[in-house]
Each structure stands twice: as C-alpha cells, then as structure tokens.
Amino acid sequence: CTLDSEVALRVGGDFFFDPQPGDSPVNLVLIAGGVGINPLFSILLHIADLHGYQEGKENRHRLGTAKLYYSAKNTSELLFKKNILGLMKAFPGKITCCFHVTQQRSQICKELQPHVTGK
C-alpha cells in the first residue's frame, strides 16, 4: 500500500477468498500469528492454484499479488514455513512472505534469514 491507499480489513469470523473470472484483480495482505495461519494458508494454496491455472491458460481469473505477514515466538513455531517458501519460489513476485519472530534465541537457518525480521 501507499499513502492514501484504500484497504479493507477483516478480523476473525468466517472468511474466504473466492475470486470469480472477470473480477478485477486485488492485492491481498494476509496477517497471521501462531496457529492463526491455518485459514490463511488455505487461502495461499488457493491463490497458488489459481496462479498455476492462469499460467496454463486454463481459466480467466485475473489475480493480483498476495503478501503474508506471519509472526511467532521463534522459527520452530512458524507452521507451514517450508510450504510457504515453496509457494514463494514457485510464484516469485506473486506470493511473498515476511516472517517475524519475537523470542528467537538460536541462529535462524539460512533458508529463512532473508524473510525473517525480529529479535
């Protein structure tokens, strides 16, 4: 987002991402903490599926980008981190993630280092 951008926020409850062919593309910002990643990871998988179909020219979905901000105490508590890194690698620039750790005491592995902020 940039200054004066319009955003919509939704916290809690039942939510989903179900774009229809012909809808205008939207850029998603997903924010999760701890096990709250579960529904958002499902949304990321759906976005990856739609990007995969789009590359195969099998659908008419116009997709924007998805950026995940995901926080936990330490990297061992970041659920699905390897899957998320795989999605970022498969769809560079379309799916991105920034992990934030609040109480990491040990060294962060090299694979995660470029994507981790915090202590």
C-alpha positions in Angstrom: 0.0 0.0 0.0 1.0 3.6 -0.4 -0.1 6.7 1.4 -3.8 7.3 0.9 -4.4 3.7 -0.4 -7.8 2.3 0.3 -7.7 -1.0 2.2 -10.3 -3.4 3.6 -9.7 -5.3 6.8 -11.4 -8.3 8.2 -10.7 -9.8 11.6 -11.9 -13.1 12.8 -15.1 -14.9 11.8 -15.8 -16.9 8.7 -13.9 -15.6 5.7 -12.6 -16.8 2.4 -11.1 -15.7 -0.9 -13.1 -16.7 -3.9 -12.4 -14.5 -6.9 -14.5 -15.1 -9.9 -13.4 -15.0 -13.6 -13.8 -11.4 -14.8 -13.4 -9.9 -11.3 -10.8 -7.0 -11.1 -7.5 -8.2 -9.6 -6.9 -7.5 -6.0 -3.7 -7.4 -4.0 -4.1 -9.3 -0.7 -2.2 -8.6 2.6 -2.7 -11.6 5.0 -1.6 -11.2 8.6 -1.3 -14.2 10.9 0.1 -15.0 14.3 0.9 -18.5 15.6 -1.8 -21.1 14.7 -3.9 -18.4 13.2 -2.1 -19.2 10.0 -4.3 -22.2 9.2 -7.2 -20.4 7.3 -4.7 -18.0 5.6 -2.5 -20.9 4.5 -5.6 -22.4 2.8 -6.1 -19.0 1.0 -2.5 -19.0 -0.1 -2.9 -22.5 -1.5 -6.0 -21.4 -3.4 -4.2 -18.4 -4.8 -1.3 -20.7 -5.9 -3.8 -23.0 -7.6 -5.3 -20.1 -9.4 -1.9 -18.7 -10.5 -1.0 -22.2 -11.7 -4.2 -22.4 -13.8 -3.6 -18.9 -15.1 -0.1 -19.9 -16.3 -1.6 -22.9 -18.0 -4.2 -20.6 -19.6 -7.0 -22.8 -18.2 -9.0 -20.0 -16.6 -9.9 -16.3 -16.9 -9.0 -15.3 -13.3 -7.1 -12.0 -13.1 -5.0 -12.1 -9.9 -3.0 -9.6 -8.0 -0.3 -10.3 -5.5 -0.5 -11.9 -2.1 1.7 -10.8 0.8 1.7 -12.8 4.0 3.0 -11.3 7.3 3.3 -14.2 9.8 4.6 -13.9 13.4 5.5 -16.4 16.1 7.8 -16.7 19.1 10.5 -18.5 17.1 11.0 -20.1 13.7 10.2 -23.5 15.0 6.6 -22.3 15.7 6.2 -20.9 12.2 3.8 -23.6 10.8 3.9 -24.4 7.1 7.1 -22.3 6.7 8.7 -24.7 4.1 5.4 -24.9 2.2 5.2 -21.1 2.2 8.8 -20.8 1.0 7.9 -23.3 -1.8 5.0 -21.1 -2.9 7.2 -18.0 -3.0 9.7 -19.9 -5.1 7.0 -21.2 -7.5 5.3 -17.8 -7.9 8.0 -15.2 -7.5 6.6 -11.7 -7.1 3.1 -13.0 -6.9 3.3 -14.7 -3.4 5.6 -13.2 -0.9 6.0 -13.6 2.9 7.7 -11.8 5.8 8.1 -13.9 8.9 8.5 -12.1 12.3 9.9 -13.8 15.3 9.7 -12.3 18.8 11.8 -14.5 21.0 14.3 -16.3 18.8 17.3 -17.3 20.8 19.1 -19.5 18.3 20.6 -18.8 14.9 18.0 -18.6 12.1 18.6 -21.0 9.3 20.0 -19.6 6.1 16.9 -20.5 4.1 14.7 -18.4 6.3 17.1 -15.5 7.0 16.1 -13.3 4.1 12.4 -13.5 5.1 12.7 -13.1 8.9 12.6 -9.9 11.0 12.5 -9.5 14.8 14.8 -10.5 17.7 
